Amino acid sequence: MVVADKSHSKSKRVRHPHLVDGLESGHGSDTGTSKLILTTYDADAIEEQEVADLSKLHSIVEADKKKVVWLHIMGVPDQKLLDEINSFFDMHNLAPLEVLKAHMRSKLELFGDKFMVVAWFIGLESALRTHQVIIVASKSFVVSVQHEQQDLTTAVREKLQKSVTKIRNGGTDYLVYSILDSIVDSYFPCLERYGEKLEAVEDFIIDNPTKRSITQIHSIKRDLLAVRRHIWSLRETVNAILRDASENFTQDTTIHVRDLYDHAVQLIDVVETYRELAADLMDVYLSSISNRMNEVMKVLTIITTIFVPPSLVAGIYGMNFRADKSPFNMPELSWYLGYPFALALMCLLALTTLSFFWWKGWLGDPPKFVRAWQRKINRNNHNHRK
């Protein structure tokens, strides 16, 4: 839990290193760039509407104070809008500043009877995408903020539209749990995709290890490290809710939060498993490269060895001896078939060497009759030694 600094005042502007660009001075984007969706509901009815400003918010909320009020903001809110929300919902002075921060770790902060939760959605399209969601809640309202225009709470809204769901009968604490649950659920399909990627890369490495394989492995390891960082901080946030925010959650909702904590632990186990697989793929790549190099060296060695005996013959007949000086000075140089004899001798030596390699199985498995003959020879040698 991060302890709030009570020295901040509403009129004092504080510069934060992670504020969204252009908002630290109070001059952010216009209110029109932010989309506000107001949802009020209870067990019997639900009303959802997009509001252009907060002028009508008071009348909507005052119409039935027993309903849960959920204001979801998509896009970067400007300082004026944050001040209006802060004034209407009577949030802590630090909450608007926290909303403007763009790169916070998942965390829980308590502000008296109110609390704030920061969590991260993840998605895997052509690349890993992370989306920060900030939730400020009390017993009567929930304000959630995301800096993207894409609605990340669609799954929660679909549950709210069904009157038989438990979320309609719960309070703001169960709504906060539902949002966190949808965030945790976003990790499972993403990790499943990474599992499929690892399997595909493994098959590719075994068949054709290339530099592209190394690039893919490093990319997956980097993404898994980012996912691991978000999951670890999210698990600590859920644990902080169970430990420090028990007064803000009913006993029934706390049971669901414990289940959410178990899911976060499960996700960590999956991520750690995939990271180990990615590390093992590096070893597989190096082994494949080494085996491939060994095969290349084996082929080159065999080719070189096959041509050594013919090279010996060619070297002997290339020496400058005169046959007319001595009958021992290469008399075959004067033969009528001397040249064909030399060529035939070189071919015979090359074929003999190649046959020996084939017999030993260095060029692949020999035919069945050769293997049977080898086994028979081995048995005879074994019986002879006995």
ZASEZA-734471 format. One record per residue (C-alpha): y negated, x negated, z negated. Coordinates in pm, 1 decimal. Layout:
REM ZASEZA-734471
+----------+----------+----------+
|        v |        u |        w |
+----------+----------+----------+
|        Y |        X |        Z |
...
+----------+----------+----------+
This chain:
REM ZASEZA-734471
+----------+----------+----------+
|        v |        u |        w |
+----------+----------+----------+
|      0.0 |      0.0 |      0.0 |
|   -347.3 |   -123.2 |     85.7 |
|   -599.5 |    -63.0 |   -190.9 |
|   -927.0 |     85.6 |    -72.6 |
|  -1243.7 |   -109.0 |   -143.5 |
|  -1468.0 |    120.7 |   -347.3 |
|  -1776.0 |    -87.8 |   -270.9 |
|  -1812.3 |     69.1 |     74.0 |
|  -2068.3 |    343.3 |     97.9 |
|  -2122.9 |    609.3 |    355.9 |
|  -2451.9 |    460.6 |    471.8 |
|  -2334.6 |    100.7 |    488.7 |
|  -2202.6 |    -18.0 |    823.9 |
|  -1923.1 |   -275.4 |    802.9 |
|  -1804.4 |   -476.2 |   1100.2 |
|  -1426.5 |   -489.7 |   1133.9 |
|  -1251.6 |   -745.4 |   1355.6 |
|  -1013.0 |   -488.1 |   1505.6 |
|  -1254.5 |   -206.8 |   1584.9 |
|  -1230.0 |    -58.1 |   1930.6 |
|  -1465.8 |   -235.1 |   2171.2 |
|  -1811.5 |    -83.4 |   2173.2 |
|  -1767.9 |    119.3 |   1854.6 |
|  -1852.4 |   -133.0 |   1587.8 |
|  -2222.4 |    -67.2 |   1640.0 |
|  -2180.3 |    308.1 |   1637.6 |
|  -2232.2 |    347.5 |   2011.8 |
|  -1892.9 |    443.9 |   2139.6 |
|  -1782.1 |    676.3 |   2409.6 |
|  -1920.8 |   1024.5 |   2434.7 |
|  -1762.1 |   1317.5 |   2255.3 |
|  -1651.6 |   1444.3 |   2595.4 |
|  -1410.5 |   1156.2 |   2628.0 |
|  -1221.4 |   1284.4 |   2324.2 |
|  -1000.3 |   1589.7 |   2351.9 |
|   -973.5 |   1795.4 |   2032.2 |
|   -677.4 |   2029.3 |   1982.3 |
|   -698.0 |   2254.7 |   1677.6 |
|   -378.4 |   2416.2 |   1552.7 |
|   -362.0 |   2662.2 |   1264.7 |
|    -32.9 |   2816.3 |   1162.4 |
|    178.0 |   2969.6 |    892.6 |
|    525.9 |   3121.1 |    885.2 |
|    411.9 |   3434.7 |   1072.2 |
|    167.0 |   3313.8 |   1336.3 |
|     33.1 |   3009.9 |   1512.8 |
|   -291.3 |   2961.3 |   1699.6 |
|   -363.6 |   2659.7 |   1914.6 |
|   -682.6 |   2595.0 |   2105.4 |
|   -887.2 |   2314.0 |   2247.1 |
|  -1231.3 |   2286.0 |   2087.3 |
|  -1527.7 |   2118.1 |   2247.8 |
|  -1704.3 |   2050.9 |   1918.3 |
|  -1668.4 |   2128.0 |   1549.1 |
|  -1934.7 |   2396.5 |   1526.3 |
|  -1673.7 |   2675.7 |   1531.4 |
|  -1425.4 |   2489.8 |   1318.2 |
|  -1562.9 |   2625.8 |    991.3 |
|  -1523.1 |   2989.3 |   1094.5 |
|  -1171.3 |   2930.8 |   1225.8 |
|  -1058.1 |   2761.5 |    907.9 |
|  -1233.4 |   3007.2 |    676.1 |
|  -1060.8 |   3300.2 |    848.5 |
|   -738.3 |   3223.7 |    665.0 |
|   -736.1 |   2942.9 |    413.1 |
|   -363.2 |   2979.6 |    356.4 |
|   -282.3 |   2846.4 |    701.9 |
|   -214.9 |   2481.6 |    775.3 |
|   -499.7 |   2321.9 |    972.0 |
|   -411.3 |   2043.5 |   1214.0 |
|   -680.1 |   1873.4 |   1421.5 |
|   -542.1 |   1633.5 |   1680.3 |
|   -786.1 |   1400.7 |   1859.8 |
|   -688.6 |   1235.2 |   2188.7 |
|   -914.1 |    954.6 |   2301.4 |
|  -1156.2 |    730.5 |   2115.4 |
|  -1391.5 |    942.6 |   1901.5 |
|  -1752.1 |    837.3 |   1866.1 |
|  -1924.3 |    784.7 |   1535.4 |
|  -2101.5 |   1122.0 |   1541.8 |
|  -1772.9 |   1308.1 |   1581.4 |
|  -1614.5 |   1105.2 |   1302.6 |
|  -1906.3 |   1178.8 |   1073.1 |
|  -1868.7 |   1552.5 |   1142.8 |
|  -1494.8 |   1540.1 |   1072.6 |
|  -1552.7 |   1335.5 |    761.0 |
|  -1812.7 |   1581.7 |    637.2 |
|  -1605.0 |   1890.1 |    714.3 |
|  -1275.0 |   1769.6 |    569.6 |
|  -1438.5 |   1567.9 |    291.6 |
|  -1239.3 |   1255.4 |    370.0 |
|  -1289.0 |    917.8 |    206.8 |
|  -1569.5 |    704.5 |    347.5 |
|  -1324.1 |    438.9 |    463.5 |
|  -1114.4 |    680.6 |    668.4 |
|  -1352.3 |    699.0 |    970.0 |
|  -1371.9 |    320.7 |    983.5 |
|   -993.4 |    297.7 |    977.6 |
|   -970.2 |    548.5 |   1261.5 |
|  -1176.7 |    317.6 |   1484.6 |
|   -942.7 |     22.4 |   1436.5 |
|   -732.7 |    -36.3 |   1744.0 |
|   -459.0 |   -276.6 |   1632.4 |
|   -341.9 |   -202.0 |   1280.0 |
|      3.6 |   -246.5 |   1139.9 |
|    185.2 |     63.7 |   1026.3 |
|     73.3 |    131.5 |    671.8 |
|     -5.2 |    387.4 |    403.2 |
|   -337.9 |    417.1 |    222.0 |
|   -411.3 |    655.7 |    -63.2 |
|   -755.1 |    810.7 |   -110.5 |
|   -724.7 |   1020.9 |   -422.2 |
|   -559.4 |   1351.3 |   -325.9 |
|   -566.4 |   1245.2 |     39.9 |
|   -372.2 |    975.9 |    220.6 |
|   -369.6 |    801.8 |    555.9 |
|    -67.2 |    687.3 |    756.9 |
|    -76.4 |    450.9 |   1055.3 |
|    227.9 |    441.4 |   1283.2 |
|    317.2 |    339.9 |   1639.0 |
|    487.4 |    529.6 |   1917.2 |
|    671.5 |    316.3 |   2169.3 |
|    779.6 |    391.8 |   2524.3 |
|    953.6 |    196.2 |   2798.0 |
|    846.4 |    265.9 |   3152.8 |
|    800.4 |    -31.8 |   3385.0 |
|    709.3 |   -226.5 |   3069.2 |
|    695.3 |   -170.7 |   2694.5 |
|    408.6 |     55.8 |   2586.9 |
|    290.3 |    100.9 |   2227.9 |
|     55.3 |    375.7 |   2108.3 |
|   -115.7 |    382.7 |   1771.6 |
|   -139.0 |    710.9 |   1580.1 |
|   -352.2 |    752.1 |   1267.5 |
|   -288.0 |   1048.5 |   1036.9 |
|   -520.2 |   1157.4 |    756.2 |
|   -386.2 |   1442.6 |    544.6 |
|   -437.9 |   1641.2 |    228.0 |
|   -285.1 |   1958.7 |     85.3 |
|   -484.4 |   2177.3 |    325.9 |
|   -539.6 |   1984.0 |    648.2 |
|   -405.0 |   1712.7 |    879.0 |
|   -619.8 |   1507.4 |   1116.0 |
|   -435.0 |   1287.2 |   1364.0 |
|   -600.2 |   1046.5 |   1607.0 |
|   -459.8 |    864.0 |   1907.6 |
|   -671.3 |    647.1 |   2134.7 |
|   -485.9 |    750.8 |   2452.9 |
|   -549.1 |   1071.4 |   2643.9 |
|   -175.9 |   1138.3 |   2678.0 |
|    -56.7 |   1376.9 |   2406.5 |
|    203.4 |   1198.6 |   2194.1 |
|    274.0 |   1497.0 |   1970.1 |
|    432.0 |   1723.7 |   2230.9 |
|    766.1 |   1733.7 |   2048.4 |
|    595.7 |   1850.2 |   1727.0 |
|    405.6 |   2123.5 |   1911.3 |
|    725.3 |   2250.2 |   2069.4 |
|    875.6 |   2288.0 |   1723.6 |
|    565.4 |   2468.6 |   1601.7 |
|    596.6 |   2725.4 |   1880.2 |
|    934.6 |   2835.4 |   1740.9 |
|    895.7 |   3069.1 |   1448.1 |
|   1240.4 |   2992.3 |   1307.2 |
|   1175.9 |   2620.8 |   1262.5 |
|   1127.3 |   2476.1 |    917.8 |
|    796.7 |   2320.1 |   1011.4 |
|    633.7 |   2664.0 |   1031.4 |
|    732.7 |   2736.2 |    670.6 |
|    627.1 |   2395.6 |    541.7 |
|    292.1 |   2259.0 |    441.2 |
|     87.0 |   1965.2 |    558.6 |
|    335.2 |   1720.3 |    408.7 |
|    613.2 |   1852.0 |    631.2 |
|    380.5 |   1833.1 |    932.8 |
|    312.3 |   1466.6 |    856.4 |
|    686.5 |   1409.5 |    821.8 |
|    746.8 |   1583.1 |   1157.0 |
|    494.7 |   1356.9 |   1331.7 |
|    653.9 |   1047.9 |   1176.1 |
|    998.2 |   1177.4 |   1270.3 |
|    891.3 |   1214.3 |   1634.7 |
|    759.5 |    857.4 |   1620.0 |
|   1091.5 |    726.1 |   1489.2 |
|   1276.2 |    930.2 |   1752.3 |
|   1074.7 |    756.3 |   2025.3 |
|   1242.9 |    426.5 |   1937.2 |
|   1601.1 |    539.1 |   2004.8 |
|   1580.1 |    600.5 |   2384.0 |
|   1369.4 |    286.9 |   2419.6 |
|   1632.8 |     72.7 |   2246.8 |
|   1903.5 |    241.6 |   2451.6 |
|   1722.2 |    128.4 |   2766.4 |
|   1709.2 |   -226.6 |   2631.3 |
|   2083.6 |   -211.1 |   2567.6 |
|   2139.8 |   -114.7 |   2930.4 |
|   1907.8 |   -396.7 |   3040.7 |
|   2104.2 |   -649.5 |   2837.1 |
|   2432.8 |   -533.8 |   2992.3 |
|   2288.0 |   -558.0 |   3343.1 |
|   2145.4 |   -905.5 |   3277.8 |
|   2477.7 |  -1020.6 |   3134.0 |
|   2666.7 |   -909.8 |   3446.2 |
|   2404.5 |  -1073.4 |   3666.5 |
|   2417.7 |  -1401.1 |   3473.6 |
|   2796.0 |  -1424.9 |   3495.1 |
|   2794.7 |  -1365.6 |   3871.1 |
|   2476.5 |  -1547.6 |   3970.8 |
|   2283.9 |  -1742.8 |   3702.7 |
|   1931.3 |  -1809.1 |   3830.7 |
|   1584.0 |  -1876.4 |   3690.4 |
|   1513.7 |  -1506.1 |   3728.3 |
|   1781.8 |  -1441.8 |   3465.6 |
|   1599.3 |  -1665.2 |   3217.9 |
|   1274.2 |  -1478.5 |   3285.3 |
|   1441.9 |  -1143.9 |   3220.3 |
|   1602.3 |  -1266.3 |   2898.5 |
|   1272.4 |  -1403.2 |   2763.6 |
|   1096.1 |  -1078.0 |   2857.3 |
|   1355.8 |   -871.1 |   2670.1 |
|   1342.0 |  -1101.1 |   2366.8 |
|    962.3 |  -1076.5 |   2359.8 |
|    972.8 |   -695.7 |   2378.3 |
|   1241.9 |   -674.4 |   2110.9 |
|   1029.1 |   -891.7 |   1885.0 |
|    736.7 |   -650.1 |   1928.3 |
|    962.7 |   -350.6 |   1863.5 |
|   1106.7 |   -522.5 |   1556.7 |
|    758.3 |   -586.8 |   1418.3 |
|    662.5 |   -219.6 |   1456.5 |
|    989.3 |    -92.2 |   1308.5 |
|    971.0 |   -321.8 |   1006.9 |
|    616.3 |   -213.5 |    925.9 |
|    710.8 |    151.2 |    986.6 |
|   1002.7 |    120.9 |    747.3 |
|    773.5 |    -26.2 |    482.4 |
|    530.7 |    261.8 |    541.5 |
|    803.1 |    522.6 |    489.7 |
|    918.3 |    335.6 |    181.1 |
|    560.1 |    334.9 |     50.0 |
|    545.9 |    711.6 |     99.3 |
|    859.3 |    752.1 |   -110.7 |
|    730.8 |    512.4 |   -373.6 |
|    358.8 |    583.2 |   -402.1 |
|    286.1 |    918.8 |   -237.7 |
|    539.0 |   1139.3 |   -413.8 |
|    258.2 |   1362.8 |   -544.3 |
|    150.9 |   1440.6 |   -185.5 |
|    500.0 |   1547.3 |    -73.9 |
|    718.7 |   1826.0 |   -205.7 |
|   1068.7 |   1752.2 |   -325.2 |
|   1221.9 |   1915.5 |    -16.8 |
|   1005.5 |   1710.0 |    220.5 |
|   1084.0 |   1393.9 |     24.3 |
|   1452.2 |   1444.9 |    104.6 |
|   1366.5 |   1448.2 |    475.2 |
|   1148.9 |   1137.3 |    433.1 |
|   1449.4 |    958.6 |    279.0 |
|   1648.6 |   1051.5 |    588.1 |
|   1362.3 |    914.1 |    797.0 |
|   1387.3 |    588.1 |    603.7 |
|   1760.2 |    570.0 |    682.9 |
|   1680.9 |    614.2 |   1052.9 |
|   1428.1 |    330.8 |   1034.2 |
|   1690.7 |    104.4 |    874.0 |
|   1934.5 |    203.5 |   1147.4 |
|   1677.4 |    110.6 |   1410.8 |
|   1629.3 |   -229.9 |   1249.4 |
|   2004.5 |   -291.8 |   1265.5 |
|   2007.6 |   -200.0 |   1635.6 |
|   1712.1 |   -426.5 |   1712.1 |
|   1868.5 |   -718.1 |   1525.2 |
|   2194.5 |   -664.8 |   1716.2 |
|   2011.9 |   -663.6 |   2049.9 |
|   1815.5 |   -975.7 |   1956.2 |
|   2141.5 |  -1154.0 |   1878.0 |
|   2282.6 |  -1037.7 |   2211.5 |
|   1973.8 |  -1169.9 |   2389.3 |
|   2019.0 |  -1505.1 |   2213.0 |
|   2387.1 |  -1506.2 |   2312.1 |
|   2285.4 |  -1438.7 |   2672.2 |
|   2095.0 |  -1767.6 |   2668.5 |
|   2419.8 |  -1941.5 |   2573.3 |
|   2602.8 |  -1748.7 |   2844.6 |
|   2340.7 |  -1859.8 |   3096.4 |
|   2370.8 |  -2224.4 |   2996.0 |
|   2751.1 |  -2200.5 |   3005.8 |
|   2740.6 |  -2037.3 |   3349.2 |
|   2506.4 |  -2306.6 |   3479.3 |
|   2732.2 |  -2576.2 |   3333.7 |
|   3045.1 |  -2418.6 |   3484.0 |
|   2872.0 |  -2381.0 |   3817.0 |
|   2767.3 |  -2744.9 |   3809.3 |
|   3120.2 |  -2847.0 |   3717.3 |
|   3258.5 |  -2652.0 |   4012.5 |
|   3009.6 |  -2819.6 |   4246.1 |
|   3097.3 |  -3163.6 |   4107.4 |
|   3466.5 |  -3080.9 |   4138.1 |
|   3430.2 |  -2991.6 |   4506.6 |
|   3221.7 |  -3301.1 |   4578.0 |
|   3468.5 |  -3520.9 |   4391.5 |
|   3763.9 |  -3376.8 |   4583.5 |
|   3586.3 |  -3425.3 |   4916.6 |
|   3496.6 |  -3782.5 |   4825.0 |
|   3850.2 |  -3859.2 |   4706.8 |
|   4005.2 |  -3715.8 |   5024.3 |
|   3793.8 |  -3945.7 |   5241.0 |
|   3853.6 |  -4259.3 |   5033.5 |
|   4192.6 |  -4352.2 |   5198.4 |
|   4059.7 |  -4297.9 |   5555.5 |
|   3753.8 |  -4503.4 |   5461.3 |
|   3985.3 |  -4778.8 |   5342.6 |
|   4168.9 |  -4780.7 |   5677.4 |
|   3840.3 |  -4773.7 |   5869.4 |
|   3710.3 |  -5061.3 |   5656.3 |
|   4018.6 |  -5271.6 |   5718.3 |
|   4003.8 |  -5225.1 |   6094.1 |
|   3632.3 |  -5291.2 |   6088.8 |
|   3682.7 |  -5650.6 |   5974.7 |
|   3606.3 |  -5922.4 |   6230.5 |
|   3948.2 |  -6085.5 |   6278.9 |
|   4058.2 |  -6222.1 |   6616.0 |
|   4415.3 |  -6134.6 |   6709.2 |
|   4436.6 |  -6429.3 |   6956.2 |
|   4397.1 |  -6684.2 |   6678.9 |
|   4692.0 |  -6570.2 |   6469.4 |
|   4978.5 |  -6319.2 |   6509.8 |
|   4888.5 |  -6187.1 |   6163.2 |
|   4525.0 |  -6107.2 |   6249.2 |
|   4563.6 |  -5733.8 |   6319.1 |
|   4805.2 |  -5743.7 |   6607.7 |
|   4777.6 |  -5365.0 |   6633.2 |
|   4433.0 |  -5415.1 |   6784.6 |
|   4610.3 |  -5515.6 |   7103.4 |
|   4847.0 |  -5219.4 |   7103.7 |
|   4816.4 |  -4959.6 |   7371.4 |
|   4820.4 |  -4681.2 |   7105.2 |
|   4636.3 |  -4876.2 |   6835.3 |
|   4336.0 |  -4645.7 |   6816.8 |
|   4542.5 |  -4319.2 |   6802.0 |
|   4762.0 |  -4486.9 |   6541.4 |
|   4459.5 |  -4561.6 |   6320.3 |
|   4328.6 |  -4207.2 |   6353.7 |
|   4671.2 |  -4059.7 |   6278.8 |
|   4706.5 |  -4284.3 |   5975.3 |
|   4369.4 |  -4175.0 |   5838.0 |
|   4451.7 |  -3806.5 |   5892.6 |
|   4791.1 |  -3848.8 |   5729.4 |
|   4637.3 |  -4010.6 |   5419.8 |
|   4371.6 |  -3735.0 |   5395.3 |
|   4636.5 |  -3460.3 |   5425.4 |
|   4857.4 |  -3632.4 |   5170.2 |
|   4569.6 |  -3648.5 |   4920.6 |
|   4476.7 |  -3284.0 |   4989.6 |
|   4840.9 |  -3175.7 |   4944.4 |
|   4857.7 |  -3358.3 |   4612.6 |
|   4548.1 |  -3176.7 |   4486.7 |
|   4690.2 |  -2847.5 |   4603.4 |
|   5023.4 |  -2925.0 |   4433.2 |
|   4844.6 |  -2995.5 |   4101.6 |
|   4652.6 |  -2668.2 |   4128.4 |
|   4309.8 |  -2832.5 |   4150.7 |
|   4227.6 |  -2634.8 |   4465.9 |
|   4344.7 |  -2302.9 |   4326.7 |
|   4681.8 |  -2160.1 |   4238.7 |
|   4964.7 |  -2292.5 |   4458.3 |
|   5213.7 |  -2047.4 |   4617.4 |
|   5484.3 |  -1886.8 |   4406.0 |
|   5764.1 |  -2108.1 |   4539.0 |
|   5564.1 |  -2417.6 |   4446.9 |
|   5500.7 |  -2285.4 |   4094.2 |
|   5872.4 |  -2202.0 |   4059.6 |
|   5963.3 |  -2553.9 |   4174.4 |
|   5718.3 |  -2702.5 |   3923.3 |
|   5866.4 |  -2497.2 |   3638.1 |
|   6216.3 |  -2608.8 |   3739.3 |
|   6110.4 |  -2973.5 |   3738.3 |
|   5942.2 |  -2931.0 |   3399.3 |
|   6257.3 |  -2772.4 |   3251.1 |
|   6476.5 |  -3052.0 |   3388.3 |
|   6244.7 |  -3313.9 |   3241.4 |
|   6247.1 |  -3134.0 |   2908.1 |
|   6629.7 |  -3110.4 |   2900.1 |
|   6656.7 |  -3474.9 |   3001.8 |
|   6433.6 |  -3582.4 |   2711.1 |
|   6652.8 |  -3385.2 |   2469.2 |
+----------+----------+----------+
